[in-house]
């Protein structure tokens, strides 16, 4: 996560000091994104931003008493939308990153197949594909193939 965005999230989280519950889905998304924010900070940031938005719109309702029912209705809807947007943004970002990683799978397989044509050992092919590619799948393949590489075999 961007450091500026982390500071904004931490600032908004301070506006909501009460305990919150974090879903497993949000924890998994934040872990996959490798962020420095925890789930409680994101949930509190959503509630804090919603309170700020609702409060700002509440002030607008005070200054325009003839439209206050409409302003309050639109303001509550907008504040709830802000809360929902902040709570679901990490999940959407993690889904987008996973989808992007799946797009890199054919390239990774093609690299492994090319290596298999040169040296027909699956361990070497996996290591070669992992070393010459970038992305989430290649990182996982690097992690997986590190333990499976046959030591002492020439390239």
Secondary structure, DSSP 8 states (H G I E B T S, - for coil): --HHHHHHHHHHHTT--S-----HHHHHHHHHHT-S--HHHHHHHHHHHHHHHHHHHHHHHHH-GGGHHHHHHHHHHHHHHHHHHHHHHHHHHHHHHHHHHHHTHHHHHHHHHHHHHHS--HHHHHHHHHHT--SHHHHHHHHHHHHHS-TT---
